[in-house]
């Protein structure tokens, strides 16, 4: 398959995005966009250790309450 530059993962060994909260994503805008365009969509949290689940869940719950969505 022929892909344009930037559309291939060739040479990348591992991608490890940060878990919910400490990353570069603008969480407020993302949550507002979801609420406006997909109000019943489930939010799935991935790429975190089981021990970090409570922190990520508190962060996301707090964000949803603060934005009233």
N, CA, C, O and CB atoms as a CASP TS submission, in Angstrom:
PFRMAT TS
TARGET T0000
AUTHOR 0000-0000-0000
METHOD Language model
MODEL 1
PARENT N/A
ATOM      1  N   UNK     1       0.840  -1.186   0.000  1.00  0.00           N
ATOM      2  CA  UNK     1       0.000   0.000   0.000  1.00  0.00           C
ATOM      3  C   UNK     1       0.883   1.248   0.000  1.00  0.00           C
ATOM      4  O   UNK     1       1.846   1.324   0.763  1.00  0.00           O
ATOM      5  CB  UNK     1      -0.955  -0.001   1.221  1.00  0.00           C
ATOM      6  N   UNK     2       0.576   2.185  -0.815  1.00  0.00           N
ATOM      7  CA  UNK     2       1.348   3.411  -0.947  1.00  0.00           C
ATOM      8  C   UNK     2       0.752   4.467  -0.013  1.00  0.00           C
ATOM      9  O   UNK     2      -0.445   4.745  -0.077  1.00  0.00           O
ATOM     10  CB  UNK     2       1.360   3.910  -2.428  1.00  0.00           C
ATOM     11  N   UNK     3       1.583   5.056   0.854  1.00  0.00           N
ATOM     12  CA  UNK     3       1.093   6.092   1.764  1.00  0.00           C
ATOM     13  C   UNK     3       1.890   7.364   1.580  1.00  0.00           C
ATOM     14  O   UNK     3       3.063   7.324   1.207  1.00  0.00           O
ATOM     15  CB  UNK     3       1.169   5.622   3.225  1.00  0.00           C
ATOM     16  N   UNK     4       1.262   8.475   1.839  1.00  0.00           N
ATOM     17  CA  UNK     4       1.938   9.769   1.774  1.00  0.00           C
ATOM     18  C   UNK     4       2.834   9.923   2.999  1.00  0.00           C
ATOM     19  O   UNK     4       2.648   9.230   4.000  1.00  0.00           O
ATOM     20  CB  UNK     4       0.908  10.936   1.690  1.00  0.00           C
ATOM     21  N   UNK     5       3.799  10.825   2.921  1.00  0.00           N
ATOM     22  CA  UNK     5       4.664  11.083   4.077  1.00  0.00           C
ATOM     23  C   UNK     5       3.815  11.440   5.291  1.00  0.00           C
ATOM     24  O   UNK     5       2.843  12.188   5.186  1.00  0.00           O
ATOM     25  CB  UNK     5       5.673  12.222   3.769  1.00  0.00           C
ATOM     26  N   UNK     6       4.193  10.899   6.436  1.00  0.00           N
ATOM     27  CA  UNK     6       3.479  11.189   7.664  1.00  0.00           C
ATOM     28  C   UNK     6       2.306  10.275   7.936  1.00  0.00           C
ATOM     29  O   UNK     6       1.701  10.363   9.004  1.00  0.00           O
ATOM     30  CB  UNK     6       3.007  12.574   7.636  1.00  0.00           C
ATOM     31  N   UNK     7       1.966   9.404   7.012  1.00  0.00           N
ATOM     32  CA  UNK     7       0.833   8.503   7.208  1.00  0.00           C
ATOM     33  C   UNK     7       1.277   7.094   7.546  1.00  0.00           C
ATOM     34  O   UNK     7       0.464   6.169   7.539  1.00  0.00           O
ATOM     35  CB  UNK     7      -0.034   8.481   5.973  1.00  0.00           C
ATOM     36  N   UNK     8       2.543   6.919   7.837  1.00  0.00           N
ATOM     37  CA  UNK     8       3.073   5.603   8.137  1.00  0.00           C
ATOM     38  C   UNK     8       3.727   5.610   9.509  1.00  0.00           C
ATOM     39  O   UNK     8       4.314   6.612   9.918  1.00  0.00           O
ATOM     40  CB  UNK     8       4.073   5.161   7.061  1.00  0.00           C
ATOM     41  N   UNK     9       3.627   4.501  10.212  1.00  0.00           N
ATOM     42  CA  UNK     9       4.268   4.362  11.514  1.00  0.00           C
ATOM     43  C   UNK     9       5.613   3.657  11.394  1.00  0.00           C
ATOM     44  O   UNK     9       6.187   3.258  12.407  1.00  0.00           O
ATOM     45  CB  UNK     9       3.360   3.598  12.472  1.00  0.00           C
ATOM     46  N   UNK    10       6.121   3.496  10.191  1.00  0.00           N
ATOM     47  CA  UNK    10       7.393   2.826   9.971  1.00  0.00           C
ATOM     48  C   UNK    10       8.486   3.509  10.785  1.00  0.00           C
ATOM     49  O   UNK    10       8.634   4.730  10.739  1.00  0.00           O
ATOM     50  CB  UNK    10       7.755   2.820   8.473  1.00  0.00           C
ATOM     51  N   UNK    11       9.247   2.717  11.527  1.00  0.00           N
ATOM     52  CA  UNK    11      10.351   3.242  12.307  1.00  0.00           C
ATOM     53  C   UNK    11       9.975   3.615  13.722  1.00  0.00           C
ATOM     54  O   UNK    11      10.856   3.833  14.554  1.00  0.00           O
ATOM     55  CB  UNK    11      10.918   4.418  11.630  1.00  0.00           C
ATOM     56  N   UNK    12       8.689   3.696  14.018  1.00  0.00           N
ATOM     57  CA  UNK    12       8.259   4.006  15.380  1.00  0.00           C
ATOM     58  C   UNK    12       8.141   2.699  16.140  1.00  0.00           C
ATOM     59  O   UNK    12       7.412   1.794  15.733  1.00  0.00           O
ATOM     60  CB  UNK    12       6.904   4.792  15.396  1.00  0.00           C
ATOM     61  N   UNK    13       8.859   2.608  17.239  1.00  0.00           N
ATOM     62  CA  UNK    13       8.868   1.380  18.018  1.00  0.00           C
ATOM     63  C   UNK    13       7.740   1.377  19.042  1.00  0.00           C
ATOM     64  O   UNK    13       7.067   0.361  19.218  1.00  0.00           O
ATOM     65  CB  UNK    13      10.213   1.200  18.715  1.00  0.00           C
ATOM     66  N   UNK    14       7.531   2.484  19.707  1.00  0.00           N
ATOM     67  CA  UNK    14       6.515   2.536  20.754  1.00  0.00           C
ATOM     68  C   UNK    14       5.953   3.945  20.856  1.00  0.00           C
ATOM     69  O   UNK    14       6.693   4.928  20.816  1.00  0.00           O
ATOM     70  CB  UNK    14       7.098   2.085  22.111  1.00  0.00           C
ATOM     71  N   UNK    15       4.643   4.028  20.988  1.00  0.00           N
ATOM     72  CA  UNK    15       3.979   5.304  21.228  1.00  0.00           C
ATOM     73  C   UNK    15       3.316   5.188  22.583  1.00  0.00           C
ATOM     74  O   UNK    15       2.491   4.299  22.795  1.00  0.00           O
ATOM     75  CB  UNK    15       2.937   5.660  20.094  1.00  0.00           C
ATOM     76  N   UNK    16       3.662   6.075  23.507  1.00  0.00           N
ATOM     77  CA  UNK    16       3.085   6.011  24.838  1.00  0.00           C
ATOM     78  C   UNK    16       2.543   7.384  25.228  1.00  0.00           C
ATOM     79  O   UNK    16       3.243   8.181  25.851  1.00  0.00           O
ATOM     80  CB  UNK    16       4.129   5.522  25.864  1.00  0.00           C
ATOM     81  N   UNK    17       1.277   7.656  24.855  1.00  0.00           N
ATOM     82  CA  UNK    17       0.696   8.940  25.231  1.00  0.00           C
ATOM     83  C   UNK    17       0.443   8.994  26.734  1.00  0.00           C
ATOM     84  O   UNK    17       0.230   7.951  27.352  1.00  0.00           O
ATOM     85  CB  UNK    17      -0.611   9.187  24.461  1.00  0.00           C
ATOM     86  N   UNK    18       0.460  10.172  27.332  1.00  0.00           N
ATOM     87  CA  UNK    18       0.183  10.257  28.761  1.00  0.00           C
ATOM     88  C   UNK    18      -1.276   9.964  29.057  1.00  0.00           C
ATOM     89  O   UNK    18      -2.143  10.160  28.205  1.00  0.00           O
ATOM     90  CB  UNK    18       0.556  11.632  29.294  1.00  0.00           C
ATOM     91  N   UNK    19      -1.537   9.504  30.242  1.00  0.00           N
ATOM     92  CA  UNK    19      -2.909   9.224  30.661  1.00  0.00           C
ATOM     93  C   UNK    19      -3.664  10.532  30.875  1.00  0.00           C
ATOM     94  O   UNK    19      -3.077  11.613  30.828  1.00  0.00           O
ATOM     95  CB  UNK    19      -2.925   8.371  31.952  1.00  0.00           C
ATOM     96  N   UNK    20      -4.940  10.428  31.104  1.00  0.00           N
ATOM     97  CA  UNK    20      -5.805  11.583  31.309  1.00  0.00           C
ATOM     98  C   UNK    20      -5.249  12.527  32.365  1.00  0.00           C
ATOM     99  O   UNK    20      -4.875  12.103  33.459  1.00  0.00           O
ATOM    100  CB  UNK    20      -7.194  11.130  31.705  1.00  0.00           C
ATOM    101  N   UNK    21      -5.200  13.791  32.030  1.00  0.00           N
ATOM    102  CA  UNK    21      -4.776  14.804  32.993  1.00  0.00           C
ATOM    103  C   UNK    21      -3.438  15.435  32.695  1.00  0.00           C
ATOM    104  O   UNK    21      -3.389  16.642  32.460  1.00  0.00           O
ATOM    105  CB  UNK    21      -4.729  14.214  34.336  1.00  0.00           C
ATOM    106  N   UNK    22      -2.334  14.678  32.690  1.00  0.00           N
ATOM    107  CA  UNK    22      -1.031  15.321  32.555  1.00  0.00           C
ATOM    108  C   UNK    22      -0.594  15.578  31.115  1.00  0.00           C
ATOM    109  O   UNK    22       0.523  16.047  30.897  1.00  0.00           O
ATOM    110  CB  UNK    22      -0.007  14.487  33.225  1.00  0.00           C
ATOM    111  N   UNK    23      -1.425  15.293  30.144  1.00  0.00           N
ATOM    112  CA  UNK    23      -1.030  15.430  28.743  1.00  0.00           C
ATOM    113  C   UNK    23      -1.170  16.843  28.202  1.00  0.00           C
ATOM    114  O   UNK    23      -1.419  17.786  28.952  1.00  0.00           O
ATOM    115  CB  UNK    23      -1.840  14.506  27.903  1.00  0.00           C
ATOM    116  N   UNK    24      -1.008  16.977  26.893  1.00  0.00           N
ATOM    117  CA  UNK    24      -1.064  18.274  26.230  1.00  0.00           C
ATOM    118  C   UNK    24      -2.449  18.576  25.665  1.00  0.00           C
ATOM    119  O   UNK    24      -2.671  19.674  25.154  1.00  0.00           O
ATOM    120  CB  UNK    24      -0.037  18.330  25.121  1.00  0.00           C
ATOM    121  N   UNK    25      -3.379  17.640  25.743  1.00  0.00           N
ATOM    122  CA  UNK    25      -4.725  17.840  25.226  1.00  0.00           C
ATOM    123  C   UNK    25      -5.438  18.933  26.005  1.00  0.00           C
ATOM    124  O   UNK    25      -5.349  18.981  27.232  1.00  0.00           O
ATOM    125  CB  UNK    25      -5.524  16.536  25.286  1.00  0.00           C
ATOM    126  N   UNK    26      -6.145  19.814  25.301  1.00  0.00           N
ATOM    127  CA  UNK    26      -6.964  20.819  25.962  1.00  0.00           C
ATOM    128  C   UNK    26      -8.246  20.114  26.396  1.00  0.00           C
ATOM    129  O   UNK    26      -9.214  20.022  25.642  1.00  0.00           O
ATOM    130  CB  UNK    26      -7.262  22.057  25.017  1.00  0.00           C
ATOM    131  N   UNK    27      -8.224  19.620  27.633  1.00  0.00           N
ATOM    132  CA  UNK    27      -9.333  18.809  28.137  1.00  0.00           C
ATOM    133  C   UNK    27     -10.659  19.550  28.125  1.00  0.00           C
ATOM    134  O   UNK    27     -11.690  18.957  27.806  1.00  0.00           O
ATOM    135  CB  UNK    27      -9.034  18.345  29.534  1.00  0.00           C
ATOM    136  N   UNK    28     -10.655  20.836  28.466  1.00  0.00           N
ATOM    137  CA  UNK    28     -11.906  21.602  28.491  1.00  0.00           C
ATOM    138  C   UNK    28     -12.542  21.650  27.108  1.00  0.00           C
ATOM    139  O   UNK    28     -13.733  21.372  26.961  1.00  0.00           O
ATOM    140  CB  UNK    28     -11.654  23.031  29.004  1.00  0.00           C
ATOM    141  N   UNK    29     -11.763  21.996  26.104  1.00  0.00           N
ATOM    142  CA  UNK    29     -12.306  22.065  24.740  1.00  0.00           C
ATOM    143  C   UNK    29     -12.767  20.695  24.259  1.00  0.00           C
ATOM    144  O   UNK    29     -13.812  20.582  23.619  1.00  0.00           O
ATOM    145  CB  UNK    29     -11.258  22.630  23.774  1.00  0.00           C
ATOM    146  N   UNK    30     -11.993  19.651  24.564  1.00  0.00           N
ATOM    147  CA  UNK    30     -12.344  18.302  24.134  1.00  0.00           C
ATOM    148  C   UNK    30     -13.672  17.871  24.750  1.00  0.00           C
ATOM    149  O   UNK    30     -14.536  17.343  24.048  1.00  0.00           O
ATOM    150  CB  UNK    30     -11.234  17.310  24.513  1.00  0.00           C
ATOM    151  N   UNK    31     -13.843  18.087  26.043  1.00  0.00           N
ATOM    152  CA  UNK    31     -15.081  17.687  26.729  1.00  0.00           C
ATOM    153  C   UNK    31     -16.259  18.512  26.218  1.00  0.00           C
ATOM    154  O   UNK    31     -17.347  17.974  26.016  1.00  0.00           O
ATOM    155  CB  UNK    31     -14.936  17.854  28.265  1.00  0.00           C
ATOM    156  N   UNK    32     -16.053  19.805  26.008  1.00  0.00           N
ATOM    157  CA  UNK    32     -17.141  20.643  25.465  1.00  0.00           C
ATOM    158  C   UNK    32     -17.558  20.170  24.071  1.00  0.00           C
ATOM    159  O   UNK    32     -18.748  20.102  23.761  1.00  0.00           O
ATOM    160  CB  UNK    32     -16.703  22.126  25.408  1.00  0.00           C
ATOM    161  N   UNK    33     -16.573  19.847  23.240  1.00  0.00           N
ATOM    162  CA  UNK    33     -16.853  19.363  21.885  1.00  0.00           C
ATOM    163  C   UNK    33     -17.630  18.048  21.934  1.00  0.00           C
ATOM    164  O   UNK    33     -18.596  17.870  21.192  1.00  0.00           O
ATOM    165  CB  UNK    33     -15.540  19.177  21.094  1.00  0.00           C
ATOM    166  N   UNK    34     -17.216  17.138  22.796  1.00  0.00           N
ATOM    167  CA  UNK    34     -17.946  15.874  22.940  1.00  0.00           C
ATOM    168  C   UNK    34     -19.374  16.123  23.397  1.00  0.00           C
ATOM    169  O   UNK    34     -20.312  15.547  22.846  1.00  0.00           O
ATOM    170  CB  UNK    34     -17.232  14.947  23.932  1.00  0.00           C
ATOM    171  N   UNK    35     -19.545  16.974  24.399  1.00  0.00           N
ATOM    172  CA  UNK    35     -20.877  17.242  24.938  1.00  0.00           C
ATOM    173  C   UNK    35     -21.790  17.859  23.891  1.00  0.00           C
ATOM    174  O   UNK    35     -22.978  17.544  23.829  1.00  0.00           O
ATOM    175  CB  UNK    35     -20.782  18.160  26.147  1.00  0.00           C
ATOM    176  N   UNK    36     -21.234  18.731  23.078  1.00  0.00           N
ATOM    177  CA  UNK    36     -22.034  19.410  22.053  1.00  0.00           C
ATOM    178  C   UNK    36     -22.387  18.485  20.888  1.00  0.00           C
ATOM    179  O   UNK    36     -23.525  18.479  20.418  1.00  0.00           O
ATOM    180  CB  UNK    36     -21.283  20.627  21.531  1.00  0.00           C
ATOM    181  N   UNK    37     -21.414  17.710  20.428  1.00  0.00           N
ATOM    182  CA  UNK    37     -21.605  16.914  19.223  1.00  0.00           C
ATOM    183  C   UNK    37     -21.989  15.461  19.465  1.00  0.00           C
ATOM    184  O   UNK    37     -22.607  14.833  18.604  1.00  0.00           O
ATOM    185  CB  UNK    37     -20.373  16.950  18.425  1.00  0.00           C
ATOM    186  N   UNK    38     -21.635  14.925  20.615  1.00  0.00           N
ATOM    187  CA  UNK    38     -21.901  13.515  20.930  1.00  0.00           C
ATOM    188  C   UNK    38     -22.234  13.385  22.409  1.00  0.00           C
ATOM    189  O   UNK    38     -21.450  12.800  23.156  1.00  0.00           O
ATOM    190  CB  UNK    38     -20.681  12.617  20.563  1.00  0.00           C
ATOM    191  N   UNK    39     -23.365  13.908  22.855  1.00  0.00           N
ATOM    192  CA  UNK    39     -23.647  13.984  24.293  1.00  0.00           C
ATOM    193  C   UNK    39     -23.763  12.635  25.001  1.00  0.00           C
ATOM    194  O   UNK    39     -23.630  12.582  26.224  1.00  0.00           O
ATOM    195  CB  UNK    39     -24.904  14.738  24.501  1.00  0.00           C
ATOM    196  N   UNK    40     -24.003  11.568  24.286  1.00  0.00           N
ATOM    197  CA  UNK    40     -24.161  10.265  24.937  1.00  0.00           C
ATOM    198  C   UNK    40     -23.000   9.315  24.673  1.00  0.00           C
ATOM    199  O   UNK    40     -23.123   8.112  24.905  1.00  0.00           O
ATOM    200  CB  UNK    40     -25.439   9.622  24.480  1.00  0.00           C
ATOM    201  N   UNK    41     -21.886   9.833  24.196  1.00  0.00           N
ATOM    202  CA  UNK    41     -20.749   8.974  23.865  1.00  0.00           C
ATOM    203  C   UNK    41     -20.020   8.547  25.144  1.00  0.00           C
ATOM    204  O   UNK    41     -19.805   9.368  26.036  1.00  0.00           O
ATOM    205  CB  UNK    41     -19.775   9.706  22.903  1.00  0.00           C
ATOM    206  N   UNK    42     -19.645   7.288  25.237  1.00  0.00           N
ATOM    207  CA  UNK    42     -18.851   6.875  26.409  1.00  0.00           C
ATOM    208  C   UNK    42     -17.435   7.419  26.283  1.00  0.00           C
ATOM    209  O   UNK    42     -16.903   7.526  25.178  1.00  0.00           O
ATOM    210  CB  UNK    42     -18.825   5.321  26.550  1.00  0.00           C
ATOM    211  N   UNK    43     -16.834   7.759  27.396  1.00  0.00           N
ATOM    212  CA  UNK    43     -15.449   8.212  27.404  1.00  0.00           C
ATOM    213  C   UNK    43     -14.606   7.060  27.938  1.00  0.00           C
ATOM    214  O   UNK    43     -14.815   6.588  29.055  1.00  0.00           O
ATOM    215  CB  UNK    43     -15.263   9.520  28.272  1.00  0.00           C
ATOM    216  N   UNK    44     -13.668   6.622  27.138  1.00  0.00           N
ATOM    217  CA  UNK    44     -12.808   5.501  27.489  1.00  0.00           C
ATOM    218  C   UNK    44     -11.428   6.035  27.840  1.00  0.00           C
ATOM    219  O   UNK    44     -10.839   6.802  27.078  1.00  0.00           O
ATOM    220  CB  UNK    44     -12.727   4.470  26.330  1.00  0.00           C
ATOM    221  N   UNK    45     -10.923   5.633  28.977  1.00  0.00           N
ATOM    222  CA  UNK    45      -9.591   6.038  29.407  1.00  0.00           C
ATOM    223  C   UNK    45      -8.650   4.869  29.158  1.00  0.00           C
ATOM    224  O   UNK    45      -8.885   3.763  29.646  1.00  0.00           O
ATOM    225  CB  UNK    45      -9.579   6.470  30.916  1.00  0.00           C
ATOM    226  N   UNK    46      -7.579   5.111  28.395  1.00  0.00           N
ATOM    227  CA  UNK    46      -6.622   4.057  28.074  1.00  0.00           C
ATOM    228  C   UNK    46      -5.212   4.494  28.465  1.00  0.00           C
ATOM    229  O   UNK    46      -4.977   5.622  28.899  1.00  0.00           O
ATOM    230  CB  UNK    46      -6.683   3.704  26.570  1.00  0.00           C
ATOM    231  N   UNK    47      -4.298   3.564  28.295  1.00  0.00           N
ATOM    232  CA  UNK    47      -2.865   3.830  28.430  1.00  0.00           C
ATOM    233  C   UNK    47      -2.478   4.279  29.838  1.00  0.00           C
ATOM    234  O   UNK    47      -1.695   5.216  29.998  1.00  0.00           O
ATOM    235  CB  UNK    47      -2.442   4.883  27.429  1.00  0.00           C
ATOM    236  N   UNK    48      -3.015   3.627  30.841  1.00  0.00           N
ATOM    237  CA  UNK    48      -2.590   3.939  32.186  1.00  0.00           C
ATOM    238  C   UNK    48      -2.528   2.659  33.001  1.00  0.00           C
ATOM    239  O   UNK    48      -3.217   1.681  32.713  1.00  0.00           O
ATOM    240  CB  UNK    48      -3.535   4.961  32.837  1.00  0.00           C
ATOM    241  N   UNK    49      -1.693   2.689  34.015  1.00  0.00           N
ATOM    242  CA  UNK    49      -1.593   1.544  34.910  1.00  0.00           C
ATOM    243  C   UNK    49      -2.852   1.455  35.754  1.00  0.00           C
ATOM    244  O   UNK    49      -3.521   2.458  36.006  1.00  0.00           O
ATOM    245  CB  UNK    49      -0.340   1.649  35.808  1.00  0.00           C
ATOM    246  N   UNK    50      -3.162   0.256  36.180  1.00  0.00           N
ATOM    247  CA  UNK    50      -4.359   0.065  37.003  1.00  0.00           C
ATOM    248  C   UNK    50      -4.324   0.940  38.251  1.00  0.00           C
ATOM    249  O   UNK    50      -5.364   1.411  38.710  1.00  0.00           O
ATOM    250  CB  UNK    50      -4.499  -1.404  37.403  1.00  0.00           C
ATOM    251  N   UNK    51      -3.143   1.157  38.795  1.00  0.00           N
ATOM    252  CA  UNK    51      -3.028   1.984  40.000  1.00  0.00           C
ATOM    253  C   UNK    51      -3.373   3.452  39.739  1.00  0.00           C
ATOM    254  O   UNK    51      -3.656   4.197  40.678  1.00  0.00           O
ATOM    255  CB  UNK    51      -1.618   1.884  40.561  1.00  0.00           C
ATOM    256  N   UNK    52      -3.351   3.873  38.467  1.00  0.00           N
ATOM    257  CA  UNK    52      -3.640   5.263  38.110  1.00  0.00           C
ATOM    258  C   UNK    52      -5.107   5.480  37.739  1.00  0.00           C
ATOM    259  O   UNK    52      -5.519   6.615  37.500  1.00  0.00           O
ATOM    260  CB  UNK    52      -2.756   5.693  36.957  1.00  0.00           C
ATOM    261  N   UNK    53      -5.892   4.416  37.689  1.00  0.00           N
ATOM    262  CA  UNK    53      -7.305   4.528  37.304  1.00  0.00           C
ATOM    263  C   UNK    53      -8.083   5.458  38.241  1.00  0.00           C
ATOM    264  O   UNK    53      -8.808   6.324  37.752  1.00  0.00           O
ATOM    265  CB  UNK    53      -7.957   3.144  37.294  1.00  0.00           C
ATOM    266  N   UNK    54      -7.961   5.313  39.578  1.00  0.00           N
ATOM    267  CA  UNK    54      -8.730   6.221  40.453  1.00  0.00           C
ATOM    268  C   UNK    54      -8.406   7.702  40.216  1.00  0.00           C
ATOM    269  O   UNK    54      -9.314   8.533  40.209  1.00  0.00           O
ATOM    270  CB  UNK    54      -8.462   5.877  41.913  1.00  0.00           C
ATOM    271  N   UNK    55      -7.123   8.043  40.022  1.00  0.00           N
ATOM    272  CA  UNK    55      -6.750   9.434  39.782  1.00  0.00           C
ATOM    273  C   UNK    55      -7.348   9.940  38.477  1.00  0.00           C
ATOM    274  O   UNK    55      -7.893  11.043  38.426  1.00  0.00           O
ATOM    275  CB  UNK    55      -5.227   9.583  39.757  1.00  0.00           C
ATOM    276  N   UNK    56      -7.247   9.134  37.420  1.00  0.00           N
ATOM    277  CA  UNK    56      -7.783   9.537  36.123  1.00  0.00           C
ATOM    278  C   UNK    56      -9.298   9.681  36.180  1.00  0.00           C
ATOM    279  O   UNK    56      -9.862  10.594  35.577  1.00  0.00           O
ATOM    280  CB  UNK    56      -7.391   8.525  35.046  1.00  0.00           C
ATOM    281  N   UNK    57      -9.954   8.784  36.902  1.00  0.00           N
ATOM    282  CA  UNK    57     -11.412   8.853  37.028  1.00  0.00           C
ATOM    283  C   UNK    57     -11.836  10.100  37.803  1.00  0.00           C
ATOM    284  O   UNK    57     -12.805  10.761  37.430  1.00  0.00           O
ATOM    285  CB  UNK    57     -11.951   7.591  37.724  1.00  0.00           C
ATOM    286  N   UNK    58     -11.115  10.423  38.878  1.00  0.00           N
ATOM    287  CA  UNK    58     -11.415  11.652  39.636  1.00  0.00           C
ATOM    288  C   UNK    58     -11.196  12.894  38.764  1.00  0.00           C
ATOM    289  O   UNK    58     -12.001  13.826  38.784  1.00  0.00           O
ATOM    290  CB  UNK    58     -10.531  11.735  40.913  1.00  0.00           C
ATOM    291  N   UNK    59     -10.098  12.897  37.999  1.00  0.00           N
ATOM    292  CA  UNK    59      -9.807  14.033  37.131  1.00  0.00           C
ATOM    293  C   UNK    59     -10.933  14.234  36.122  1.00  0.00           C
ATOM    294  O   UNK    59     -11.443  15.343  35.963  1.00  0.00           O
ATOM    295  CB  UNK    59      -8.468  13.828  36.405  1.00  0.00           C
ATOM    296  N   UNK    60     -11.311  13.164  35.448  1.00  0.00           N
ATOM    297  CA  UNK    60     -12.345  13.266  34.416  1.00  0.00           C
ATOM    298  C   UNK    60     -13.698  13.634  35.023  1.00  0.00           C
ATOM    299  O   UNK    60     -14.408  14.475  34.472  1.00  0.00           O
ATOM    300  CB  UNK    60     -12.458  11.946  33.642  1.00  0.00           C
ATOM    301  N   UNK    61     -14.063  13.026  36.138  1.00  0.00           N
ATOM    302  CA  UNK    61     -15.324  13.368  36.803  1.00  0.00           C
ATOM    303  C   UNK    61     -15.353  14.826  37.223  1.00  0.00           C
ATOM    304  O   UNK    61     -16.371  15.500  37.064  1.00  0.00           O
ATOM    305  CB  UNK    61     -15.543  12.476  38.018  1.00  0.00           C
ATOM    306  N   UNK    62     -14.244  15.315  37.759  1.00  0.00           N
ATOM    307  CA  UNK    62     -14.153  16.716  38.154  1.00  0.00           C
ATOM    308  C   UNK    62     -14.268  17.651  36.960  1.00  0.00           C
ATOM    309  O   UNK    62     -14.898  18.705  37.039  1.00  0.00           O
ATOM    310  CB  UNK    62     -12.849  16.970  38.879  1.00  0.00           C
ATOM    311  N   UNK    63     -13.653  17.251  35.858  1.00  0.00           N
ATOM    312  CA  UNK    63     -13.712  18.060  34.630  1.00  0.00           C
ATOM    313  C   UNK    63     -15.150  18.124  34.111  1.00  0.00           C
ATOM    314  O   UNK    63     -15.614  19.197  33.724  1.00  0.00           O
ATOM    315  CB  UNK    63     -12.770  17.474  33.538  1.00  0.00           C
ATOM    316  N   UNK    64     -15.857  17.001  34.097  1.00  0.00           N
ATOM    317  CA  UNK    64     -17.246  16.971  33.623  1.00  0.00           C
ATOM    318  C   UNK    64     -18.151  17.812  34.514  1.00  0.00           C
ATOM    319  O   UNK    64     -19.018  18.535  34.025  1.00  0.00           O
ATOM    320  CB  UNK    64     -17.763  15.529  33.567  1.00  0.00           C
ATOM    321  N   UNK    65     -17.941  17.712  35.835  1.00  0.00           N
ATOM    322  CA  UNK    65     -18.757  18.525  36.765  1.00  0.00           C
ATOM    323  C   UNK    65     -18.452  20.008  36.607  1.00  0.00           C
ATOM    324  O   UNK    65     -19.371  20.827  36.579  1.00  0.00           O
ATOM    325  CB  UNK    65     -18.507  18.094  38.227  1.00  0.00           C
ATOM    326  N   UNK    66     -17.168  20.365  36.504  1.00  0.00           N
ATOM    327  CA  UNK    66     -16.779  21.772  36.392  1.00  0.00           C
ATOM    328  C   UNK    66     -17.353  22.412  35.123  1.00  0.00           C
ATOM    329  O   UNK    66     -17.714  23.589  35.117  1.00  0.00           O
ATOM    330  CB  UNK    66     -15.249  21.900  36.399  1.00  0.00           C
ATOM    331  N   UNK    67     -17.431  21.621  34.055  1.00  0.00           N
ATOM    332  CA  UNK    67     -17.966  22.138  32.787  1.00  0.00           C
ATOM    333  C   UNK    67     -19.472  21.954  32.678  1.00  0.00           C
ATOM    334  O   UNK    67     -20.083  22.372  31.694  1.00  0.00           O
ATOM    335  CB  UNK    67     -17.287  21.453  31.615  1.00  0.00           C
ATOM    336  N   UNK    68     -20.067  21.334  33.682  1.00  0.00           N
ATOM    337  CA  UNK    68     -21.514  21.097  33.749  1.00  0.00           C
ATOM    338  C   UNK    68     -22.016  20.372  32.507  1.00  0.00           C
ATOM    339  O   UNK    68     -22.984  20.793  31.875  1.00  0.00           O
ATOM    340  CB  UNK    68     -22.263  22.421  33.916  1.00  0.00           C
ATOM    341  N   UNK    69     -21.346  19.280  32.169  1.00  0.00           N
ATOM    342  CA  UNK    69     -21.771  18.474  31.028  1.00  0.00           C
ATOM    343  C   UNK    69     -22.039  17.042  31.465  1.00  0.00           C
ATOM    344  O   UNK    69     -22.409  16.205  30.642  1.00  0.00           O
ATOM    345  CB  UNK    69     -20.711  18.503  29.915  1.00  0.00           C
TER
END
